[in-house]
Amino acid sequence: MKYLKIIIPLIFFLLICFAANHSAERDKIHQDKLLHNNVKIHGIISSIKISGNHCFAVLGIKNVKSNFTIFNSNTQKEFFPYLIKNDKAEIYTHICENEIMIGDSIYFDSNNLMLKVFGKNQYELNVNLISEPTDIFFAKKNTQFPN
């Protein structure tokens, strides 16, 4: 009986961990499928707006060369890490202010979920759908493309 008091809560805890992990894996697979959409963006950083939430940034991009002229598939729950309108674009990612500068070049490839920044320093950043409500609010508030 003494061991049951330990074993039953332990089994319950392990089941909760398994369910949470399985749910996170399903979300990751769903996000990867959405983001693998052949979007490629080349351009120059024209503006940088950084929130106080773990260096979340809205990067304004000019002189855009892309295989899409317009891309905006954002919904209330899922916010893509990029938006394209003609020769301008925005990229939403976590990067701190001292790591990038206006005038740096970027290359984004949605199939590889990768953003590369070329300037004084070079960075490779992973990109994901934006799901944190504070980040979505910041991106909507600081976009150069209001609805």
Backbone hydrogen bonds in HBPLUS format (Angstrom, degrees):
<---DONOR---> <-ACCEPTOR-->    atom                        ^
c    i                          cat <-CA-CA->   ^        H-A-AA   ^      H-
h    n   atom  resd res      DA  || num        DHA   H-A  angle D-A-AA Bond
n    s   type  num  typ     dist DA aas  dist angle  dist       angle   num
A0006-ILE N   A0003-TYR O   3.05 MM   3  5.30 142.3  2.20 103.5 114.4     1
A0007-ILE N   A0003-TYR O   2.81 MM   4  6.02 168.3  1.82 159.5 163.5     2
A0008-ILE N   A0004-LEU O   3.06 MM   4  5.70 167.4  2.08 140.4 144.3     3
A0010-LEU N   A0006-ILE O   3.18 MM   4  6.21 151.5  2.26 142.6 151.2     4
A0011-ILE N   A0007-ILE O   2.86 MM   4  6.09 159.1  1.91 156.8 161.7     5
A0012-PHE N   A0008-ILE O   2.99 MM   4  6.18 163.8  2.01 153.5 158.2     6
A0013-PHE N   A0009-PRO O   2.86 MM   4  6.03 158.1  1.91 146.6 152.4     7
A0014-LEU N   A0010-LEU O   2.96 MM   4  6.20 159.6  2.00 149.4 154.6     8
A0015-LEU N   A0011-ILE O   2.96 MM   4  6.20 154.2  2.03 150.7 157.4     9
A0016-ILE N   A0012-PHE O   3.09 MM   4  6.37 155.4  2.16 148.0 154.2    10
A0017-CYS N   A0013-PHE O   2.99 MM   4  6.29 159.8  2.03 150.7 156.3    11
A0018-PHE N   A0014-LEU O   2.94 MM   4  6.14 158.1  1.99 147.6 153.4    12
A0019-ALA N   A0015-LEU O   2.98 MM   4  6.18 162.9  2.01 149.0 153.3    13
A0020-ALA N   A0016-ILE O   2.97 MM   4  6.15 162.7  2.00 152.6 157.1    14
A0021-ASN N   A0017-CYS O   2.99 MM   4  6.10 161.3  2.02 148.7 154.0    15
A0022-HIS N   A0018-PHE O   2.91 MM   4  6.06 159.7  1.95 150.6 156.4    16
A0023-SER N   A0019-ALA O   3.00 MM   4  6.14 156.9  2.06 146.0 152.0    17
A0024-ALA N   A0020-ALA O   3.03 MM   4  6.25 157.3  2.09 146.5 152.5    18
A0025-GLU N   A0021-ASN O   2.99 MM   4  6.23 153.7  2.06 147.6 154.6    19
A0026-ARG N   A0022-HIS O   3.05 MM   4  6.31 155.3  2.11 146.3 152.5    20
A0027-ASP N   A0023-SER O   3.03 MM   4  6.32 158.8  2.08 149.4 154.8    21
A0028-LYS N   A0024-ALA O   2.99 MM   4  6.21 156.7  2.05 146.8 152.9    22
A0029-ILE N   A0025-GLU O   3.00 MM   4  6.24 159.1  2.05 150.3 155.3    23
A0030-HIS N   A0026-ARG O   2.99 MM   4  6.20 159.0  2.03 148.7 154.6    24
A0031-GLN N   A0027-ASP O   2.90 MM   4  6.14 161.7  1.94 152.1 156.8    25
A0032-ASP N   A0028-LYS O   2.91 MM   4  6.09 162.4  1.94 150.2 155.2    26
A0033-LYS N   A0029-ILE O   3.05 MM   4  6.24 156.2  2.10 147.1 152.9    27
A0034-LEU N   A0030-HIS O   3.12 MM   4  6.41 157.0  2.18 147.8 153.8    28
A0035-LEU N   A0031-GLN O   2.96 MM   4  6.17 158.8  2.00 154.9 160.6    29
A0036-HIS N   A0032-ASP O   3.04 MM   4  6.08 136.5  2.24 144.5 153.8    30
A0037-ASN N   A0035-LEU O   2.86 MM   2  5.50 126.1  2.15 110.7  94.3    31
A0110-SER N   A0039-VAL O   2.90 MM  71  5.28 176.2  1.90 164.5 165.8    32
A0041-ILE N   A0108-PHE O   2.95 MM  67  4.97 156.9  2.00 136.6 142.5    33
A0108-PHE N   A0041-ILE O   2.79 MM  67  4.97 159.9  1.83 150.5 155.8    34
A0042-HIS N   A0065-LYS O   2.89 MM  23  5.11 146.5  2.00 144.7 155.0    35
A0065-LYS N   A0042-HIS O   2.87 MM  23  5.11 159.8  1.91 146.0 150.9    36
A0043-GLY N   A0106-ILE O   3.26 MM  63  5.52 150.8  2.35 144.0 143.9    37
A0106-ILE N   A0043-GLY O   2.89 MM  63  5.52 157.8  1.94 149.5 151.4    38
A0044-ILE N   A0062-LYS O   3.04 MM  18  5.40 166.5  2.06 149.7 153.8    39
A0062-LYS N   A0044-ILE O   2.86 MM  18  5.40 164.9  1.88 156.0 158.2    40
A0045-ILE N   A0104-ASP O   2.85 MM  59  5.54 169.7  1.86 168.9 171.4    41
A0103-GLY N   A0045-ILE O   2.83 MM  58  5.20 155.5  1.89 139.7 147.9    42
A0046-SER N   A0060-GLY O   2.70 MM  14  5.28 164.0  1.72 138.6 144.1    43
A0047-SER N   A0060-GLY O   3.39 MM  13  4.67 152.5  2.47 120.6 117.5    44
A0060-GLY N   A0047-SER O   2.83 MM  13  4.67 159.3  1.88 130.2 136.7    45
A0049-LYS N   A0058-VAL O   3.04 MM   9  5.16 152.2  2.11 141.1 149.2    46
A0058-VAL N   A0049-LYS O   2.79 MM   9  5.16 156.5  1.85 149.7 157.8    47
A0051-SER N   A0056-PHE O   2.79 MM   5  5.43 168.9  1.81 168.8 171.7    48
A0056-PHE N   A0053-ASN O   3.26 MM   3  5.90 139.0  2.43 115.2 124.0    49
A0095-ILE N   A0055-CYS O   2.81 MM  40  5.35 139.8  1.97 170.9 157.7    50
A0057-ALA N   A0093-THR O   2.66 MM  36  5.48 165.9  1.68 168.9 172.9    51
A0093-THR N   A0057-ALA O   3.13 MM  36  5.48 154.2  2.20 145.2 152.8    52
A0059-LEU N   A0091-ILE O   2.86 MM  32  5.13 174.5  1.86 157.6 159.1    53
A0091-ILE N   A0059-LEU O   2.99 MM  32  5.13 149.5  2.08 137.4 147.2    54
A0061-ILE N   A0089-ALA O   2.78 MM  28  4.96 158.4  1.83 156.8 150.4    55
A0089-ALA N   A0061-ILE O   3.04 MM  28  4.96 152.4  2.12 138.5 140.1    56
A0064-VAL N   A0087-ASP O   3.15 MM  23  4.76 172.1  2.16 126.6 124.3    57
A0086-ASN N   A0069-THR O   2.64 MM  17  4.79 144.1  1.76 156.4 162.9    58
A0071-PHE N   A0084-ILE O   2.90 MM  13  4.86 157.4  1.95 132.9 132.1    59
A0084-ILE N   A0071-PHE O   2.95 MM  13  4.86 163.4  1.98 137.0 142.4    60
A0075-THR N   A0078-GLU O   2.83 MM   3  5.20 173.9  1.83 159.8 161.7    61
A0079-PHE N   A0130-ILE O   3.31 MM  51  4.93 145.4  2.44 141.7 147.5    62
A0130-ILE N   A0079-PHE O   2.72 MM  51  4.93 172.0  1.73 159.9 157.2    63
A0092-TYR N   A0081-PRO O   2.82 MM  11  4.70 162.5  1.85 124.2 129.6    64
A0083-LEU N   A0090-GLU O   2.94 MM   7  5.21 142.5  2.08 147.9 150.3    65
A0090-GLU N   A0083-LEU O   2.85 MM   7  5.21 148.8  1.94 148.6 155.4    66
A0085-LYS N   A0088-LYS O   2.96 MM   3  5.49 175.8  1.97 154.1 155.2    67
A0088-LYS N   A0085-LYS O   3.11 MM   3  5.49 161.2  2.14 126.2 131.6    68
A0099-GLU N   A0096-CYS O   3.05 MM   3  5.61 160.0  2.09 117.5 123.7    69
A0104-ASP N   A0101-MET O   3.11 MM   3  5.74 162.8  2.14 135.8 136.9    70
A0105-SER N   A0118-PHE O   2.82 MM  13  5.05 149.6  1.91 165.2 159.8    71
A0118-PHE N   A0105-SER O   2.74 MM  13  5.05 172.0  1.75 152.3 154.5    72
A0107-TYR N   A0116-LYS O   2.85 MM   9  5.11 147.4  1.96 147.7 154.3    73
A0116-LYS N   A0107-TYR O   2.77 MM   9  5.11 170.3  1.78 157.2 160.6    74
A0109-ASP N   A0114-MET O   3.08 MM   5  5.65 165.1  2.10 165.4 169.9    75
A0114-MET N   A0109-ASP O   3.27 MM   5  5.65 166.4  2.29 151.0 151.6    76
A0113-LEU N   A0110-SER O   3.13 MM   3  4.72 149.6  2.22  92.9 102.1    77
A0127-VAL N   A0113-LEU O   3.06 MM  14  5.23 150.7  2.15 124.4 127.2    78
A0115-LEU N   A0125-LEU O   2.79 MM  10  5.03 157.9  1.84 150.7 157.4    79
A0125-LEU N   A0115-LEU O   2.72 MM  10  5.03 164.5  1.74 152.2 157.8    80
A0117-VAL N   A0123-TYR O   2.84 MM   6  5.08 160.0  1.88 145.0 151.1    81
A0123-TYR N   A0117-VAL O   2.99 MM   6  5.08 153.6  2.06 136.8 144.8    82
A0119-GLY N   A0121-ASN O   3.13 MM   2  5.11 126.4  2.43 127.7 141.4    83
A0135-ASP N   A0132-GLU O   2.98 MM   3  5.33 123.8  2.31 109.0 123.4    84
A0136-ILE N   A0132-GLU O   3.01 MM   4  6.32 159.4  2.05 159.1 165.8    85
A0137-PHE N   A0133-PRO O   2.96 MM   4  6.10 162.6  1.99 148.0 152.7    86
A0138-PHE N   A0134-THR O   3.04 MM   4  6.17 158.2  2.08 139.0 145.0    87
A0139-ALA N   A0135-ASP O   2.90 MM   4  6.12 161.4  1.94 150.4 155.3    88
A0140-LYS N   A0136-ILE O   2.94 MM   4  6.15 164.2  1.97 153.6 157.6    89
A0141-LYS N   A0137-PHE O   2.94 MM   4  6.06 152.9  2.01 147.5 155.4    90
A0142-ASN N   A0138-PHE O   2.98 MM   4  6.05 142.7  2.12 146.0 155.2    91
